[in-house]
Amino acid sequence: GYPEHELLMALWKMNTKGSLREMMSMARRLRRKGDPEGTAILAMAYLHGRGAPRKRSLGKRLLAKAASENVGWAAEKLELMKGNGRKPRPNAEDGYRDE
């Protein structure tokens, strides 16, 4: 992926107040530039309440938007959520996959 996407993943994995604040700022910037990966990261933040208030309906809408813009992992998350009714859990290995 792009260096910005890799940095977003690293900030997510760090999971500190400062890293999550930077992740949210960067994800919003990317989204404003039209980068769907920024939208997907914001979706996960809202779904998990990680770096943002937990707002599941907003998270789902953002995830669907990212999936519609060809973010593969966002589409996978959306399908998992539809299939089992659970929220996606972050995974230490890649930050976003369900186990």
JOTA-V790700 format. One record per backbone hydrogen bond with DSSP energy under -1.0 kcal/mol. NH is the residue of the N-H (numbers start at 1). CO is the residue of the C=O. If there is no record, write none. Layout:
nh=(NH:NH)
co=(CO:CO)
This chain:
nh=(6:7:8:9:10:11:12:13:14:15:20:21:22:23:24:25:26:27:28:29:30:31:32:33:34:35:38:40:41:42:43:44:45:46:47:48:49:50:55:59:60:61:62:63:64:65:66:67:68:70:71:72:75:76:77:78:79:80:81:82:83:84:85:95)
co=(2:3:4:5:6:7:8:9:10:11:16:17:18:19:20:21:22:23:24:25:26:27:28:29:31:30:35:36:37:38:39:40:41:42:43:44:45:45:46:55:56:57:58:59:60:61:62:63:64:67:66:70:71:72:73:74:75:76:77:78:79:80:81:91)
